[in-house]
């Protein structure tokens, strides 16, 4: 059996969006409004199903949540 390419499997990166939203008492819908990204796309990111993220989106999320990229995305060990 041939292993799947790395891009199709788990990336080992975990998105902490749920935790950051909870800490700020913010909903995914409100973040969507402030960032200008659909709730569906943010949900994909939040549930660790995203395969890519634009730097501009990442920067906007971090700006709104007042966090650093490393607060949002962490390497699972």
Beta strands, then each sheet from edge to edge (+ up, - down):
strand 1: 13-15
strand 2: 73-75
sheet 1: 1+ 2-
end
